[in-house]
């Protein structure tokens, strides 16, 4: 699905990536492998950001970046500071996707419908302030 906007809600366990336009929405879920390892009782001694090892972070953030490819404008939503770490990682490792991030919002654990509604309100305001209609 090719859309102009995307929103991703993410925490250390998983990311919900949604591409949407005025009529349709496509959702994808990306799971963090570090969450599965901890759930299985394995301890991580060499943690990096957000309790993940550097390798886990690269795998997780890379999978989320791949899911966001093709979106022109992306809003990142989530609890804590993970969205800031994700943006910094994108700027270093996937600059094309990093350039599509237009903002971030804090949100604990909304439903996918609530995430898309938040993004639609955000992009409506963003599009009006930017003086465009979302490229439509």
C-alpha positions in Angstrom: 0.0 0.0 0.0 1.4 3.3 -1.0 0.3 6.1 1.3 1.5 9.6 2.1 1.3 9.2 5.9 2.4 6.6 8.4 2.4 6.4 12.2 4.3 4.0 14.4 3.6 3.4 18.0 6.6 1.6 19.7 7.9 0.4 22.9 10.7 -2.0 23.8 8.4 -5.0 23.1 6.8 -4.2 19.8 6.0 -1.6 17.2 2.6 -1.0 15.5 3.2 0.5 12.0 0.2 1.9 10.2 0.2 3.4 6.7 -3.0 5.3 5.9 -4.7 7.7 3.7 -8.2 9.2 3.7 -9.9 5.9 2.8 -7.7 3.1 3.9 -5.3 1.9 6.6 -2.8 -1.0 6.6 -1.3 -2.2 9.8 1.8 -4.2 10.6 3.2 -5.4 13.9 7.0 -5.7 14.5 8.1 -7.7 17.6 11.4 -7.0 19.4 13.5 -10.2 19.8 14.8 -8.9 23.1 11.3 -9.1 24.6 11.1 -12.8 23.6 14.5 -13.6 25.1 13.6 -11.9 28.4 10.3 -13.6 28.4 12.1 -16.9 28.1 14.2 -16.1 31.2 17.5 -15.1 29.5 19.5 -12.3 31.1 21.1 -9.7 28.9 24.4 -8.5 30.4 25.4 -6.1 27.5 22.3 -3.9 27.3 22.4 -0.8 25.2 19.5 1.7 24.8 16.1 0.8 26.2 17.4 -2.4 27.7 18.3 -3.9 24.4 21.7 -5.0 23.2 23.2 -3.1 20.3 22.4 -6.0 18.0 18.8 -6.3 19.2 18.3 -2.6 18.8 19.7 -2.8 15.2 17.4 -5.7 14.4 14.3 -4.2 15.9 14.9 -0.6 14.6 15.9 -2.0 11.2 12.7 -4.0 10.9 10.6 -1.0 11.9 12.5 1.2 9.4 11.8 -1.3 6.7 8.1 -1.3 7.6 8.1 2.5 7.2 9.8 2.7 3.8 7.8 4.5 1.2 5.9 6.8 3.6 6.5 10.5 3.0 5.6 11.7 6.5 5.8 9.6 9.7 4.7 10.3 13.2 6.3 8.3 15.9 4.3 7.6 19.1 5.1 5.8 22.3 5.9 5.9 26.0 9.3 7.0 27.3 12.2 8.1 25.2 12.4 5.2 22.8 11.0 7.3 19.9 14.0 9.7 20.3 16.5 6.8 20.3 14.7 5.4 17.2 15.0 8.8 15.4 18.7 9.1 16.2 19.3 5.5 15.0 17.4 6.2 11.8 19.4 9.4 11.2 22.6 7.3 11.4 21.6 4.0 9.7 18.5 4.8 7.5 18.7 8.5 6.8 16.0 8.4 4.0 13.5 7.0 6.5 14.8 9.4 9.2 14.0 12.4 7.0 10.4 11.3 6.8 9.9 11.6 10.6 8.0 14.8 11.1 7.1 14.6 14.7 6.6 12.5 17.8 4.0 12.2 20.5 3.9 10.5 23.9 1.2 7.9 24.4 1.2 4.9 26.7 -0.7 1.9 25.2 -3.5 3.1 22.8 -5.4 0.8 20.5 -4.5 0.8 16.8 -7.7 2.8 16.1 -6.7 5.4 18.7 -3.2 5.6 17.2 -4.5 6.3 13.7 -7.0 8.9 15.0 -4.2 10.7 16.8 -2.1 10.6 13.7 -5.0 11.9 11.5 -5.4 14.8 13.9 -1.7 15.5 14.0 -1.3 15.4 10.2 -4.4 17.5 9.6 -2.8 20.2 11.9 0.7 19.6 10.4 -0.6 19.8 6.8 -2.5 23.0 7.6 0.6 24.6 9.3 2.9 23.5 6.5 0.6 25.0 3.9 -0.1 21.8 2.0 -2.8 19.2 1.9 -0.6 16.2 2.6 0.6 16.1 -0.9 -2.9 15.4 -2.2 
